[in-house]
Amino acid sequence: MYSVTVNLERGYFEVATHGFWTLDTLGDFARELEQTVRRIRAAGRTPVSLCDLTNAMVQSQEVVAAFARMMQNPAVRSGRVAVYTSGALTKFQAVRANEDHDEFRFFTCKDEARAWLFAPQGEVGGRRLTSPQPPPPFALSEVEVHAPKQAARDSLGLRLRSG
């Protein structure tokens, strides 16, 4: 349902989501996100994140409302969040769930999202950036990847169907 790629040295993490979520999925995601943000902050960095919603599905109103409540928690927040997707409905839900968060920007291209995310403070695309300056881009070989609880679910025969 999701994966989280982390680069502690640079204070960066990338989230990729797919499928239709339940409240249990969201609870697992919230715990993973909180742990990731805590680890990055413990390394002395302000977290920045890239969210790939390319394979995400439109979610139930219950999950969207719970997600919006989760994002009120400072323990899961990043200095900057670049979200990208080509799906109009998915983007609409993401914008609505995060409309009170100035650190979010929405894109249809991953390269543009990453360029904004790693740009120095100042003007980017006509918008003033106010978050702390994030680190420069990095090589993918510097990251660790987590797909939480999937191995445990597989070992118990609880395979999730993905969309």
Secondary structure, 3 states (H helix, E strand, C coil): CEEEEEECCCCEEEEEEEECCCHHHHHHHHHHHHHHHHHHHHCCCCCEEEEEEEEECCCCHHHHHHHHHHCCCHHHCCCEEEEECCCHHHHHHHHHHCCCCCCEEEECCHHHHHHHHHCCCCEECCEECCCCCCCCCCCHHHCEEECCCHHHHHHCCCCCCCC
